[in-house]
Amino acid sequence: MIYAINKRTKEHRVVPDGVKKHGADWRIVESDSYGWIPWNSEKLPLPDGSRMDIRTRNGNTYLNFEQPAGGFTTSGHPLDINAYRPIAD
């Protein structure tokens, strides 16, 4: 699956086949065959209140995880996210 991700708002949109451009505020990211998007940051990858599955550095998977309002970071913790999968509303 291919996503367009808004650099400012973190909004994710599924990109239909054949669509190549989404404008300067968007970047295109491809997930693996299971829908996982690689992630390597201290901050959670989606806007506040978004739901996602997350896979952590220590190998655990958390399904239907909700990004808390105000967010939080996971830097240096075994729960550091190394991949996520957005859940569409």
Secondary structure, 3 states (H helix, E strand, C coil): CEEEEECCCCCEEECCCCCCCCCCCEEEEECCCCCCEECCCCECCCCCCCEEEEEECCCCEEEEEECCCCCCECCCCCCCEEEEEECCC
